[in-house]
């Protein structure tokens, strides 16, 4: 295993830095003890933007950090190799070169490109040499209700096509019926099928009914070897929210305290404003600490966030509010 | 630092709020301030500076009020009061609404000025203090509007002297001024000398709002100015928020003056975490409880009680959280903990922590600013109730902690304090949380939360945390009185005489203590004669030891407070039934003692009072306040506890029953000193109690001289309230002696009350404390 230091590059693959989470036996006592008080959690996240704020150069730096953590995503039925290639070009050059030069941030790229299986090969080709990994959504995304053997096979196919990260969806019914063993076994099987590719467990938190379920499902997936836990597919009616984020990252913190393994976190869907991204980053910094503010442990699953950040960065550089057409689309 | 450097370090960097506008406002005013009296400013006398606690800089020079200033302010308030009250609810509502609007329009100016003057983080003044202050004026604009329809029997007290502390300068001003003005009072308010600036800006706002002259008067200065206000004869009511020590002095100083008094004092509020709590959320709750406003909060959750099984993990997580607190320039938007108010307070906090030799002290390793008065967030674990810091208020960012094993032990530890302001309970078990809340001696209980405030929910304490409520319907009582004028009460004397008893067989009247007839400890009795000098019997003379025994019996009868209203009503009806059965005998006894002929009427009215109290026993409901959370604030009416009362002299049976019935209906246990001149109806009455299933200790009856019992009652530290309707004027003595444990007092100030009228409502109010239980919900 090669190890690089954090400051070498602006994007890293997880395996180069952290020992991979091997998982642990299912600890039902721990799972069932997990609590999440919704009102208190809402109060914490509501107060946070008033408690932390970053301005001027700091804001610009934080927004660059946000870009480095973006999983630039297209998950549409009308995706084509051409569309994906265009997105990958944007992933390599997410911000206009003149702006990056003014910021002193040349070489900044996004964290990964996230696509459906059929688009993995074109994405891998388009990103050749960039160091930017391709993530594939998998296992019957977004509902996760296709035959189990097909879901496993889908993982294998995407890995074979060159995906270095697999975003699986869990079976919500296991959470909703409290069948933690079944959820654990499913996640284990997905993890095994991924091999060396990193696995992100999408909980579809908008469909789990309660924050308590989110906390418990997060723990089970980490025990079963997830490298990342991810909020949602972007296809549910409610996707990433700050309360859900707080619950999931507190579960990550508990898992780290107990096992020593750092699990990554990826909020996906609904984060489209630069200001929101700053709030997420400060929440991560406050609750998990600085180490998690790196793309190997934190990603935004987002498609339109980058556009807003680009405008904010141009404002920072020029002092004038920007327009979207001034920034190349992906 | 380049952007690339920050990209790696991911520091927050500075995010200062601009103080320019606030400093410009100060300079516009000349950076020196007089008092705001009768709608105008007095000539500044530059007596003392107002300092910025974060850097020691002088913000402005302020004036120390003189006795003449206070006279002028009180005179202006007096002159303004009648027209202000006559303006009517709607007219006052329009003014309060205008003030609320102006507070909103100048919100940032108020917030920045508050932070400059007080040292609290701008996040708090901007997001909490100023919005809550606005909310109080909006809310009470509504109360003014509704006063005539909803409080038709109440009227303004008159001129209110209000003395507020330095920890929430504008917010405490709003809590005091808004309800006072809404109910038709006018005010003379003194902000703390450390933090007068937002009050002076508020005066500016009052001018802009076109508030009539003299309705709001603001005088500045130190405690001696407060003393002048407290002592001023032209003031009808004192409202004080501050330390228990000063509150005690004010109670003693106003004793017998007839001034109404409400006190909002110190606390050592428990923060109870059960093992099934959402621990991370509870820790965040603690941040809001004890590191809000540098811990300079009367209701700060300063006493952590955590269940043993999770204590180690909880403390570990708490320490990690403390390391993430940011302390420093309060004008920085990224700061959690600002500056302590001044050097005196800083050294007081430091001294208290340094004097603690027990447990383990942990301080977050935070970067400390080079200048200004800062104290690091501190946690002291492993203390026991006998530790000084578990009992005394620190009023700084210092949390003390102990553990408990069971819910019962949590309650015992929580209540093991002289204070009773607030409490937090953390559990995911609704049965546990809702079961614990009523058992806590506190005026406010937050379930799975802390430091939640709103104008719609009353705030105030029990025990030595003071009395009176601010906010909600329950807060209006602090600024109103019943309409009507009372007549002076002449001393009522019994008859003199000599001779022998007319009864064939001697009857021995005794004291009634703990459900048993008891001979007086002193072994003395007093002869009671009828109009013609005939001997009616002997009544025992109770002394302080008899009182002590009665208090112990009453304290022991706590089961009564836990009974349902329906059960208590059954007992009251039964008393009425048994009294009715002996109607003739009681009527005869009353007539024989008083020499009148109204005995039968008095017995009949007494029965009505018992029925009224029984009727109310299960109907004197609390409120559910509409607070702005997803959840409810339950304003629950709880018994005061043990009440001692000097019963009316003029109505030997009716007076006693009028006092007793509502009090016991609400679940209190009472110690009643019978009519001094005519005690024998009371000693007959205990026979009725004995046959009516009244549990021993619920009602205790003493006879003897009121003046001998008043001081021991008022001074007894295990009595929660003392009332006096005696025709001996003992009001001053009772109020003075009550300062010891700050028990509630209700005295007649030598004014008469017509006992043939039904005063049940007033008695129900005095028999209950409103506890607000905040219950946020939602899964």
Boltz contact constraints between the chains, C-beta under 6 A:
constraints:
  - contact:
      token1: [A, 7]
      token2: [B, 8]
      max_distance: 6.0
  - contact:
      token1: [A, 35]
      token2: [B, 278]
      max_distance: 6.0
  - contact:
      token1: [A, 35]
      token2: [B, 428]
      max_distance: 6.0
  - contact:
      token1: [A, 36]
      token2: [B, 278]
      max_distance: 6.0
  - contact:
      token1: [A, 37]
      token2: [B, 278]
      max_distance: 6.0
  - contact:
      token1: [A, 37]
      token2: [B, 281]
      max_distance: 6.0
  - contact:
      token1: [A, 37]
      token2: [B, 448]
      max_distance: 6.0
  - contact:
      token1: [A, 38]
      token2: [B, 778]
      max_distance: 6.0
  - contact:
      token1: [A, 38]
      token2: [B, 779]
      max_distance: 6.0
  - contact:
      token1: [A, 39]
      token2: [B, 776]
      max_distance: 6.0
  - contact:
      token1: [A, 39]
      token2: [B, 778]
      max_distance: 6.0
  - contact:
      token1: [A, 40]
      token2: [B, 281]
      max_distance: 6.0
  - contact:
      token1: [A, 40]
      token2: [B, 448]
      max_distance: 6.0
  - contact:
      token1: [A, 41]
      token2: [B, 281]
      max_distance: 6.0
  - contact:
      token1: [A, 44]
      token2: [B, 284]
      max_distance: 6.0
  - contact:
      token1: [A, 50]
      token2: [B, 123]
      max_distance: 6.0
  - contact:
      token1: [A, 50]
      token2: [B, 127]
      max_distance: 6.0
  - contact:
      token1: [A, 51]
      token2: [B, 123]
      max_distance: 6.0
  - contact:
      token1: [A, 52]
      token2: [B, 334]
      max_distance: 6.0
  - contact:
      token1: [A, 53]
      token2: [B, 15]
      max_distance: 6.0
  - contact:
      token1: [A, 53]
      token2: [B, 333]
      max_distance: 6.0
  - contact:
      token1: [A, 53]
      token2: [B, 334]
      max_distance: 6.0
  - contact:
      token1: [A, 54]
      token2: [B, 12]
      max_distance: 6.0
  - contact:
      token1: [A, 55]
      token2: [B, 15]
      max_distance: 6.0
  - contact:
      token1: [A, 57]
      token2: [B, 3]
      max_distance: 6.0
  - contact:
      token1: [A, 58]
      token2: [B, 6]
      max_distance: 6.0
  - contact:
      token1: [A, 58]
      token2: [B, 13]
      max_distance: 6.0
  - contact:
      token1: [A, 60]
      token2: [B, 3]
      max_distance: 6.0
  - contact:
      token1: [A, 61]
      token2: [B, 3]
      max_distance: 6.0
  - contact:
      token1: [A, 61]
      token2: [B, 6]
      max_distance: 6.0
  - contact:
      token1: [A, 61]
      token2: [B, 7]
      max_distance: 6.0
  - contact:
      token1: [A, 64]
      token2: [B, 7]
      max_distance: 6.0
  - contact:
      token1: [A, 65]
      token2: [B, 7]
      max_distance: 6.0
  - contact:
      token1: [A, 103]
      token2: [B, 3]
      max_distance: 6.0
  - contact:
      token1: [A, 104]
      token2: [B, 2]
      max_distance: 6.0
  - contact:
      token1: [A, 104]
      token2: [B, 3]
      max_distance: 6.0
  - contact:
      token1: [A, 104]
      token2: [B, 4]
      max_distance: 6.0
  - contact:
      token1: [A, 210]
      token2: [B, 779]
      max_distance: 6.0
  - contact:
      token1: [A, 250]
      token2: [B, 280]
      max_distance: 6.0
  - contact:
      token1: [A, 286]
      token2: [B, 324]
      max_distance: 6.0
  - contact:
      token1: [A, 290]
      token2: [B, 10]
      max_distance: 6.0
  - contact:
      token1: [A, 293]
      token2: [B, 10]
      max_distance: 6.0
